[in-house]
Amino acid sequence: MELKHLKLIKAIVDLGSISEASKTLFVTSSALSHQLNALESELGCTVFSRTKNK
């Protein structure tokens, strides 16, 4: 796990969505989602349940 992964988790928790977190972290939603998928693969578990709404 890298520091960027901890930052993305904190941003998603604080802001409530990948879309809002991506704006704060200055990356696209797609890039943030890919980073989250990579982290989940590394950990072997789901970090967030994804829904269309918060």
Predicted model as a PDB file, atoms N, CA, C, CB and O in Angstrom, pLDDT in the B-factor column:
MODEL        1                                                                  
ATOM      1  N   MET A   1       0.851  -1.173   0.000  1.00 83.00           N  
ATOM      2  CA  MET A   1       0.000   0.000   0.000  1.00 83.00           C  
ATOM      3  C   MET A   1       0.896   1.236   0.000  1.00 83.00           C  
ATOM      4  CB  MET A   1      -0.968  -0.002   1.226  1.00 83.00           C  
ATOM      5  O   MET A   1       1.897   1.304   0.714  1.00 83.00           O  
ATOM      6  N   GLU A   2       0.517   2.187  -0.803  1.00 87.00           N  
ATOM      7  CA  GLU A   2       1.277   3.430  -0.931  1.00 87.00           C  
ATOM      8  C   GLU A   2       0.517   4.581  -0.282  1.00 87.00           C  
ATOM      9  CB  GLU A   2       1.563   3.745  -2.415  1.00 87.00           C  
ATOM     10  O   GLU A   2      -0.683   4.483  -0.025  1.00 87.00           O  
ATOM     11  N   LEU A   3       1.230   5.666  -0.023  1.00 91.00           N  
ATOM     12  CA  LEU A   3       0.624   6.843   0.582  1.00 91.00           C  
ATOM     13  C   LEU A   3      -0.534   7.371  -0.266  1.00 91.00           C  
ATOM     14  CB  LEU A   3       1.673   7.934   0.774  1.00 91.00           C  
ATOM     15  O   LEU A   3      -1.540   7.833   0.273  1.00 91.00           O  
ATOM     16  N   LYS A   4      -0.391   7.301  -1.598  1.00 89.00           N  
ATOM     17  CA  LYS A   4      -1.470   7.789  -2.476  1.00 89.00           C  
ATOM     18  C   LYS A   4      -2.766   6.999  -2.249  1.00 89.00           C  
ATOM     19  CB  LYS A   4      -1.043   7.687  -3.962  1.00 89.00           C  
ATOM     20  O   LYS A   4      -3.860   7.544  -2.396  1.00 89.00           O  
ATOM     21  N   HIS A   5      -2.642   5.719  -1.891  1.00 91.00           N  
ATOM     22  CA  HIS A   5      -3.833   4.916  -1.629  1.00 91.00           C  
ATOM     23  C   HIS A   5      -4.536   5.390  -0.356  1.00 91.00           C  
ATOM     24  CB  HIS A   5      -3.462   3.427  -1.512  1.00 91.00           C  
ATOM     25  O   HIS A   5      -5.764   5.456  -0.306  1.00 91.00           O  
ATOM     26  N   LEU A   6      -3.756   5.716   0.661  1.00 93.00           N  
ATOM     27  CA  LEU A   6      -4.359   6.232   1.895  1.00 93.00           C  
ATOM     28  C   LEU A   6      -5.035   7.580   1.648  1.00 93.00           C  
ATOM     29  CB  LEU A   6      -3.293   6.369   3.000  1.00 93.00           C  
ATOM     30  O   LEU A   6      -6.102   7.857   2.196  1.00 93.00           O  
ATOM     31  N   LYS A   7      -4.403   8.422   0.814  1.00 93.00           N  
ATOM     32  CA  LYS A   7      -4.990   9.725   0.489  1.00 93.00           C  
ATOM     33  C   LYS A   7      -6.298   9.565  -0.271  1.00 93.00           C  
ATOM     34  CB  LYS A   7      -4.009  10.564  -0.333  1.00 93.00           C  
ATOM     35  O   LYS A   7      -7.258  10.293  -0.017  1.00 93.00           O  
ATOM     36  N   LEU A   8      -6.342   8.610  -1.209  1.00 93.00           N  
ATOM     37  CA  LEU A   8      -7.582   8.440  -1.978  1.00 93.00           C  
ATOM     38  C   LEU A   8      -8.695   7.889  -1.100  1.00 93.00           C  
ATOM     39  CB  LEU A   8      -7.351   7.510  -3.178  1.00 93.00           C  
ATOM     40  O   LEU A   8      -9.850   8.288  -1.249  1.00 93.00           O  
ATOM     41  N   ILE A   9      -8.367   6.974  -0.184  1.00 94.00           N  
ATOM     42  CA  ILE A   9      -9.386   6.451   0.735  1.00 94.00           C  
ATOM     43  C   ILE A   9      -9.930   7.571   1.603  1.00 94.00           C  
ATOM     44  CB  ILE A   9      -8.806   5.324   1.619  1.00 94.00           C  
ATOM     45  O   ILE A   9     -11.144   7.690   1.775  1.00 94.00           O  
ATOM     46  N   LYS A  10      -9.043   8.398   2.156  1.00 95.00           N  
ATOM     47  CA  LYS A  10      -9.480   9.500   3.015  1.00 95.00           C  
ATOM     48  C   LYS A  10     -10.354  10.486   2.243  1.00 95.00           C  
ATOM     49  CB  LYS A  10      -8.268  10.227   3.610  1.00 95.00           C  
ATOM     50  O   LYS A  10     -11.379  10.940   2.752  1.00 95.00           O  
ATOM     51  N   ALA A  11      -9.953  10.817   1.021  1.00 95.00           N  
ATOM     52  CA  ALA A  11     -10.729  11.759   0.212  1.00 95.00           C  
ATOM     53  C   ALA A  11     -12.117  11.205  -0.099  1.00 95.00           C  
ATOM     54  CB  ALA A  11      -9.987  12.079  -1.092  1.00 95.00           C  
ATOM     55  O   ALA A  11     -13.103  11.938  -0.033  1.00 95.00           O  
ATOM     56  N   ILE A  12     -12.202   9.928  -0.434  1.00 93.00           N  
ATOM     57  CA  ILE A  12     -13.506   9.327  -0.744  1.00 93.00           C  
ATOM     58  C   ILE A  12     -14.390   9.322   0.501  1.00 93.00           C  
ATOM     59  CB  ILE A  12     -13.332   7.883  -1.286  1.00 93.00           C  
ATOM     60  O   ILE A  12     -15.579   9.632   0.418  1.00 93.00           O  
ATOM     61  N   VAL A  13     -13.822   8.975   1.643  1.00 94.00           N  
ATOM     62  CA  VAL A  13     -14.598   8.962   2.891  1.00 94.00           C  
ATOM     63  C   VAL A  13     -15.051  10.373   3.250  1.00 94.00           C  
ATOM     64  CB  VAL A  13     -13.764   8.359   4.048  1.00 94.00           C  
ATOM     65  O   VAL A  13     -16.222  10.588   3.563  1.00 94.00           O  
ATOM     66  N   ASP A  14     -14.138  11.330   3.207  1.00 96.00           N  
ATOM     67  CA  ASP A  14     -14.465  12.708   3.591  1.00 96.00           C  
ATOM     68  C   ASP A  14     -15.486  13.352   2.660  1.00 96.00           C  
ATOM     69  CB  ASP A  14     -13.206  13.550   3.616  1.00 96.00           C  
ATOM     70  O   ASP A  14     -16.370  14.080   3.110  1.00 96.00           O  
ATOM     71  N   LEU A  15     -15.363  13.084   1.362  1.00 94.00           N  
ATOM     72  CA  LEU A  15     -16.214  13.764   0.383  1.00 94.00           C  
ATOM     73  C   LEU A  15     -17.419  12.942  -0.050  1.00 94.00           C  
ATOM     74  CB  LEU A  15     -15.405  14.122  -0.823  1.00 94.00           C  
ATOM     75  O   LEU A  15     -18.362  13.486  -0.625  1.00 94.00           O  
ATOM     76  N   GLY A  16     -17.402  11.650   0.215  1.00 89.00           N  
ATOM     77  CA  GLY A  16     -18.568  10.821  -0.038  1.00 89.00           C  
ATOM     78  C   GLY A  16     -18.707  10.227  -1.425  1.00 89.00           C  
ATOM     79  O   GLY A  16     -19.655   9.487  -1.687  1.00 89.00           O  
ATOM     80  N   SER A  17     -17.770  10.541  -2.326  1.00 89.00           N  
ATOM     81  CA  SER A  17     -17.869   9.950  -3.664  1.00 89.00           C  
ATOM     82  C   SER A  17     -16.519   9.978  -4.370  1.00 89.00           C  
ATOM     83  CB  SER A  17     -18.921  10.693  -4.504  1.00 89.00           C  
ATOM     84  O   SER A  17     -15.651  10.798  -4.069  1.00 89.00           O  
ATOM     85  N   ILE A  18     -16.371   9.062  -5.315  1.00 90.00           N  
ATOM     86  CA  ILE A  18     -15.161   9.019  -6.123  1.00 90.00           C  
ATOM     87  C   ILE A  18     -15.071  10.276  -6.978  1.00 90.00           C  
ATOM     88  CB  ILE A  18     -15.135   7.755  -7.007  1.00 90.00           C  
ATOM     89  O   ILE A  18     -13.989  10.834  -7.160  1.00 90.00           O  
ATOM     90  N   SER A  19     -16.189  10.710  -7.491  1.00 91.00           N  
ATOM     91  CA  SER A  19     -16.213  11.883  -8.359  1.00 91.00           C  
ATOM     92  C   SER A  19     -15.722  13.137  -7.632  1.00 91.00           C  
ATOM     93  CB  SER A  19     -17.624  12.110  -8.892  1.00 91.00           C  
ATOM     94  O   SER A  19     -14.913  13.890  -8.173  1.00 91.00           O  
ATOM     95  N   GLU A  20     -16.203  13.360  -6.421  1.00 94.00           N  
ATOM     96  CA  GLU A  20     -15.771  14.532  -5.646  1.00 94.00           C  
ATOM     97  C   GLU A  20     -14.319  14.387  -5.203  1.00 94.00           C  
ATOM     98  CB  GLU A  20     -16.679  14.730  -4.417  1.00 94.00           C  
ATOM     99  O   GLU A  20     -13.567  15.362  -5.206  1.00 94.00           O  
ATOM    100  N   ALA A  21     -13.926  13.184  -4.826  1.00 95.00           N  
ATOM    101  CA  ALA A  21     -12.547  12.943  -4.416  1.00 95.00           C  
ATOM    102  C   ALA A  21     -11.590  13.188  -5.572  1.00 95.00           C  
ATOM    103  CB  ALA A  21     -12.384  11.515  -3.890  1.00 95.00           C  
ATOM    104  O   ALA A  21     -10.503  13.729  -5.371  1.00 95.00           O  
ATOM    105  N   SER A  22     -11.980  12.801  -6.770  1.00 95.00           N  
ATOM    106  CA  SER A  22     -11.102  12.985  -7.932  1.00 95.00           C  
ATOM    107  C   SER A  22     -10.846  14.465  -8.194  1.00 95.00           C  
ATOM    108  CB  SER A  22     -11.717  12.330  -9.180  1.00 95.00           C  
ATOM    109  O   SER A  22      -9.743  14.845  -8.589  1.00 95.00           O  
ATOM    110  N   LYS A  23     -11.857  15.297  -7.976  1.00 95.00           N  
ATOM    111  CA  LYS A  23     -11.676  16.744  -8.168  1.00 95.00           C  
ATOM    112  C   LYS A  23     -10.666  17.293  -7.162  1.00 95.00           C  
ATOM    113  CB  LYS A  23     -13.029  17.488  -8.027  1.00 95.00           C  
ATOM    114  O   LYS A  23      -9.813  18.108  -7.514  1.00 95.00           O  
ATOM    115  N   THR A  24     -10.763  16.850  -5.929  1.00 94.00           N  
ATOM    116  CA  THR A  24      -9.864  17.312  -4.875  1.00 94.00           C  
ATOM    117  C   THR A  24      -8.432  16.835  -5.111  1.00 94.00           C  
ATOM    118  CB  THR A  24     -10.357  16.829  -3.513  1.00 94.00           C  
ATOM    119  O   THR A  24      -7.478  17.560  -4.830  1.00 94.00           O  
ATOM    120  N   LEU A  25      -8.284  15.612  -5.630  1.00 94.00           N  
ATOM    121  CA  LEU A  25      -6.962  15.032  -5.851  1.00 94.00           C  
ATOM    122  C   LEU A  25      -6.392  15.360  -7.233  1.00 94.00           C  
ATOM    123  CB  LEU A  25      -7.028  13.534  -5.676  1.00 94.00           C  
ATOM    124  O   LEU A  25      -5.280  14.951  -7.566  1.00 94.00           O  
ATOM    125  N   PHE A  26      -7.165  16.103  -8.035  1.00 95.00           N  
ATOM    126  CA  PHE A  26      -6.744  16.535  -9.364  1.00 95.00           C  
ATOM    127  C   PHE A  26      -6.410  15.372 -10.294  1.00 95.00           C  
ATOM    128  CB  PHE A  26      -5.551  17.439  -9.247  1.00 95.00           C  
ATOM    129  O   PHE A  26      -5.406  15.397 -11.006  1.00 95.00           O  
ATOM    130  N   VAL A  27      -7.266  14.357 -10.276  1.00 95.00           N  
ATOM    131  CA  VAL A  27      -7.175  13.235 -11.214  1.00 95.00           C  
ATOM    132  C   VAL A  27      -8.584  12.976 -11.752  1.00 95.00           C  
ATOM    133  CB  VAL A  27      -6.571  11.938 -10.521  1.00 95.00           C  
ATOM    134  O   VAL A  27      -9.566  13.441 -11.173  1.00 95.00           O  
ATOM    135  N   THR A  28      -8.682  12.247 -12.840  1.00 96.00           N  
ATOM    136  CA  THR A  28     -10.003  11.922 -13.371  1.00 96.00           C  
ATOM    137  C   THR A  28     -10.671  10.860 -12.495  1.00 96.00           C  
ATOM    138  CB  THR A  28      -9.897  11.431 -14.837  1.00 96.00           C  
ATOM    139  O   THR A  28      -9.996  10.121 -11.778  1.00 96.00           O  
ATOM    140  N   SER A  29     -11.978  10.794 -12.560  1.00 92.00           N  
ATOM    141  CA  SER A  29     -12.714   9.768 -11.823  1.00 92.00           C  
ATOM    142  C   SER A  29     -12.277   8.380 -12.261  1.00 92.00           C  
ATOM    143  CB  SER A  29     -14.225   9.936 -12.024  1.00 92.00           C  
ATOM    144  O   SER A  29     -12.176   7.464 -11.445  1.00 92.00           O  
ATOM    145  N   SER A  30     -12.021   8.232 -13.546  1.00 94.00           N  
ATOM    146  CA  SER A  30     -11.577   6.953 -14.083  1.00 94.00           C  
ATOM    147  C   SER A  30     -10.232   6.544 -13.481  1.00 94.00           C  
ATOM    148  CB  SER A  30     -11.476   7.024 -15.611  1.00 94.00           C  
ATOM    149  O   SER A  30     -10.056   5.392 -13.082  1.00 94.00           O  
ATOM    150  N   ALA A  31      -9.287   7.475 -13.413  1.00 95.00           N  
ATOM    151  CA  ALA A  31      -7.966   7.180 -12.849  1.00 95.00           C  
ATOM    152  C   ALA A  31      -8.081   6.807 -11.375  1.00 95.00           C  
ATOM    153  CB  ALA A  31      -7.023   8.387 -13.018  1.00 95.00           C  
ATOM    154  O   ALA A  31      -7.413   5.882 -10.913  1.00 95.00           O  
ATOM    155  N   LEU A  32      -8.918   7.515 -10.645  1.00 94.00           N  
ATOM    156  CA  LEU A  32      -9.099   7.223  -9.219  1.00 94.00           C  
ATOM    157  C   LEU A  32      -9.746   5.855  -9.039  1.00 94.00           C  
ATOM    158  CB  LEU A  32      -9.959   8.316  -8.541  1.00 94.00           C  
ATOM    159  O   LEU A  32      -9.373   5.105  -8.138  1.00 94.00           O  
ATOM    160  N   SER A  33     -10.695   5.535  -9.877  1.00 92.00           N  
ATOM    161  CA  SER A  33     -11.343   4.236  -9.819  1.00 92.00           C  
ATOM    162  C   SER A  33     -10.350   3.113 -10.114  1.00 92.00           C  
ATOM    163  CB  SER A  33     -12.510   4.184 -10.801  1.00 92.00           C  
ATOM    164  O   SER A  33     -10.382   2.067  -9.466  1.00 92.00           O  
ATOM    165  N   HIS A  34      -9.472   3.329 -11.087  1.00 94.00           N  
ATOM    166  CA  HIS A  34      -8.445   2.332 -11.411  1.00 94.00           C  
ATOM    167  C   HIS A  34      -7.479   2.150 -10.246  1.00 94.00           C  
ATOM    168  CB  HIS A  34      -7.672   2.743 -12.678  1.00 94.00           C  
ATOM    169  O   HIS A  34      -7.076   1.028  -9.939  1.00 94.00           O  
ATOM    170  N   GLN A  35      -7.109   3.253  -9.597  1.00 93.00           N  
ATOM    171  CA  GLN A  35      -6.217   3.164  -8.432  1.00 93.00           C  
ATOM    172  C   GLN A  35      -6.893   2.394  -7.307  1.00 93.00           C  
ATOM    173  CB  GLN A  35      -5.809   4.573  -7.944  1.00 93.00           C  
ATOM    174  O   GLN A  35      -6.255   1.585  -6.632  1.00 93.00           O  
ATOM    175  N   LEU A  36      -8.172   2.642  -7.106  1.00 93.00           N  
ATOM    176  CA  LEU A  36      -8.923   1.947  -6.067  1.00 93.00           C  
ATOM    177  C   LEU A  36      -9.031   0.458  -6.393  1.00 93.00           C  
ATOM    178  CB  LEU A  36     -10.324   2.564  -5.909  1.00 93.00           C  
ATOM    179  O   LEU A  36      -8.887  -0.381  -5.504  1.00 93.00           O  
ATOM    180  N   ASN A  37      -9.282   0.128  -7.650  1.00 92.00           N  
ATOM    181  CA  ASN A  37      -9.339  -1.283  -8.060  1.00 92.00           C  
ATOM    182  C   ASN A  37      -7.999  -1.971  -7.834  1.00 92.00           C  
ATOM    183  CB  ASN A  37      -9.745  -1.399  -9.540  1.00 92.00           C  
ATOM    184  O   ASN A  37      -7.957  -3.118  -7.389  1.00 92.00           O  
ATOM    185  N   ALA A  38      -6.901  -1.274  -8.139  1.00 93.00           N  
ATOM    186  CA  ALA A  38      -5.567  -1.845  -7.929  1.00 93.00           C  
ATOM    187  C   ALA A  38      -5.320  -2.096  -6.448  1.00 93.00           C  
ATOM    188  CB  ALA A  38      -4.481  -0.912  -8.498  1.00 93.00           C  
ATOM    189  O   ALA A  38      -4.764  -3.128  -6.072  1.00 93.00           O  
ATOM    190  N   LEU A  39      -5.728  -1.160  -5.614  1.00 93.00           N  
ATOM    191  CA  LEU A  39      -5.580  -1.322  -4.163  1.00 93.00           C  
ATOM    192  C   LEU A  39      -6.388  -2.509  -3.670  1.00 93.00           C  
ATOM    193  CB  LEU A  39      -6.015  -0.045  -3.427  1.00 93.00           C  
ATOM    194  O   LEU A  39      -5.898  -3.316  -2.881  1.00 93.00           O  
ATOM    195  N   GLU A  40      -7.626  -2.615  -4.135  1.00 94.00           N  
ATOM    196  CA  GLU A  40      -8.477  -3.729  -3.720  1.00 94.00           C  
ATOM    197  C   GLU A  40      -7.893  -5.068  -4.166  1.00 94.00           C  
ATOM    198  CB  GLU A  40      -9.890  -3.559  -4.286  1.00 94.00           C  
ATOM    199  O   GLU A  40      -7.984  -6.058  -3.440  1.00 94.00           O  
ATOM    200  N   SER A  41      -7.299  -5.102  -5.348  1.00 94.00           N  
ATOM    201  CA  SER A  41      -6.654  -6.330  -5.821  1.00 94.00           C  
ATOM    202  C   SER A  41      -5.459  -6.679  -4.934  1.00 94.00           C  
ATOM    203  CB  SER A  41      -6.202  -6.177  -7.292  1.00 94.00           C  
ATOM    204  O   SER A  41      -5.247  -7.841  -4.586  1.00 94.00           O  
ATOM    205  N   GLU A  42      -4.689  -5.664  -4.576  1.00 94.00           N  
ATOM    206  CA  GLU A  42      -3.522  -5.862  -3.716  1.00 94.00           C  
ATOM    207  C   GLU A  42      -3.931  -6.382  -2.339  1.00 94.00           C  
ATOM    208  CB  GLU A  42      -2.740  -4.552  -3.570  1.00 94.00           C  
ATOM    209  O   GLU A  42      -3.291  -7.275  -1.784  1.00 94.00           O  
ATOM    210  N   LEU A  43      -5.016  -5.803  -1.794  1.00 93.00           N  
ATOM    211  CA  LEU A  43      -5.474  -6.198  -0.461  1.00 93.00           C  
ATOM    212  C   LEU A  43      -6.279  -7.497  -0.472  1.00 93.00           C  
ATOM    213  CB  LEU A  43      -6.311  -5.091   0.140  1.00 93.00           C  
ATOM    214  O   LEU A  43      -6.349  -8.202   0.534  1.00 93.00           O  
ATOM    215  N   GLY A  44      -6.879  -7.803  -1.609  1.00 94.00           N  
ATOM    216  CA  GLY A  44      -7.696  -9.003  -1.710  1.00 94.00           C  
ATOM    217  C   GLY A  44      -9.076  -8.848  -1.108  1.00 94.00           C  
ATOM    218  O   GLY A  44      -9.714  -9.835  -0.741  1.00 94.00           O  
ATOM    219  N   CYS A  45      -9.544  -7.600  -1.002  1.00 94.00           N  
ATOM    220  CA  CYS A  45     -10.884  -7.350  -0.473  1.00 94.00           C  
ATOM    221  C   CYS A  45     -11.421  -6.043  -1.039  1.00 94.00           C  
ATOM    222  CB  CYS A  45     -10.870  -7.308   1.077  1.00 94.00           C  
ATOM    223  O   CYS A  45     -10.673  -5.240  -1.598  1.00 94.00           O  
ATOM    224  N   THR A  46     -12.723  -5.842  -0.887  1.00 92.00           N  
ATOM    225  CA  THR A  46     -13.372  -4.620  -1.331  1.00 92.00           C  
ATOM    226  C   THR A  46     -13.225  -3.561  -0.252  1.00 92.00           C  
ATOM    227  CB  THR A  46     -14.862  -4.868  -1.660  1.00 92.00           C  
ATOM    228  O   THR A  46     -13.511  -3.820   0.917  1.00 92.00           O  
ATOM    229  N   VAL A  47     -12.783  -2.376  -0.633  1.00 91.00           N  
ATOM    230  CA  VAL A  47     -12.618  -1.278   0.316  1.00 91.00           C  
ATOM    231  C   VAL A  47     -13.927  -0.496   0.450  1.00 91.00           C  
ATOM    232  CB  VAL A  47     -11.470  -0.340  -0.131  1.00 91.00           C  
ATOM    233  O   VAL A  47     -14.320  -0.122   1.555  1.00 91.00           O  
ATOM    234  N   PHE A  48     -14.596  -0.253  -0.676  1.00 86.00           N  
ATOM    235  CA  PHE A  48     -15.866   0.478  -0.693  1.00 86.00           C  
ATOM    236  C   PHE A  48     -16.899  -0.293  -1.500  1.00 86.00           C  
ATOM    237  CB  PHE A  48     -15.677   1.898  -1.277  1.00 86.00           C  
ATOM    238  O   PHE A  48     -16.572  -0.901  -2.519  1.00 86.00           O  
ATOM    239  N   SER A  49     -18.139  -0.268  -1.046  1.00 82.00           N  
ATOM    240  CA  SER A  49     -19.248  -0.760  -1.863  1.00 82.00           C  
ATOM    241  C   SER A  49     -19.640   0.370  -2.786  1.00 82.00           C  
ATOM    242  CB  SER A  49     -20.470  -1.240  -0.984  1.00 82.00           C  
ATOM    243  O   SER A  49     -19.919   1.480  -2.332  1.00 82.00           O  
ATOM    244  N   ARG A  50     -19.663   0.101  -4.069  1.00 78.00           N  
ATOM    245  CA  ARG A  50     -19.976   1.146  -5.027  1.00 78.00           C  
ATOM    246  C   ARG A  50     -21.464   1.142  -5.361  1.00 78.00           C  
ATOM    247  CB  ARG A  50     -19.144   0.971  -6.297  1.00 78.00           C  
ATOM    248  O   ARG A  50     -22.054   0.104  -5.661  1.00 78.00           O  
ATOM    249  N   THR A  51     -22.052   2.336  -5.299  1.00 77.00           N  
ATOM    250  CA  THR A  51     -23.444   2.536  -5.683  1.00 77.00           C  
ATOM    251  C   THR A  51     -23.514   3.802  -6.540  1.00 77.00           C  
ATOM    252  CB  THR A  51     -24.380   2.643  -4.419  1.00 77.00           C  
ATOM    253  O   THR A  51     -22.565   4.585  -6.579  1.00 77.00           O  
ATOM    254  N   LYS A  52     -24.609   3.991  -7.203  1.00 74.00           N  
ATOM    255  CA  LYS A  52     -24.769   5.198  -8.003  1.00 74.00           C  
ATOM    256  C   LYS A  52     -24.938   6.430  -7.117  1.00 74.00           C  
ATOM    257  CB  LYS A  52     -25.967   5.055  -8.940  1.00 74.00           C  
ATOM    258  O   LYS A  52     -24.534   7.528  -7.499  1.00 74.00           O  
ATOM    259  N   ASN A  53     -25.522   6.258  -5.958  1.00 66.00           N  
ATOM    260  CA  ASN A  53     -25.691   7.364  -5.014  1.00 66.00           C  
ATOM    261  C   ASN A  53     -24.731   7.179  -3.855  1.00 66.00           C  
ATOM    262  CB  ASN A  53     -27.156   7.450  -4.502  1.00 66.00           C  
ATOM    263  O   ASN A  53     -24.202   6.088  -3.641  1.00 66.00           O  
ATOM    264  N   LYS A  54     -24.506   8.263  -3.102  1.00 55.00           N  
ATOM    265  CA  LYS A  54     -23.596   8.202  -1.963  1.00 55.00           C  
ATOM    266  C   LYS A  54     -23.988   7.076  -1.093  1.00 55.00           C  
ATOM    267  CB  LYS A  54     -23.583   9.499  -1.174  1.00 55.00           C  
ATOM    268  O   LYS A  54     -23.352   6.838  -0.067  1.00 55.00           O  
TER     269      LYS A  54                                                      
ENDMDL                                                                          
END                                                                             
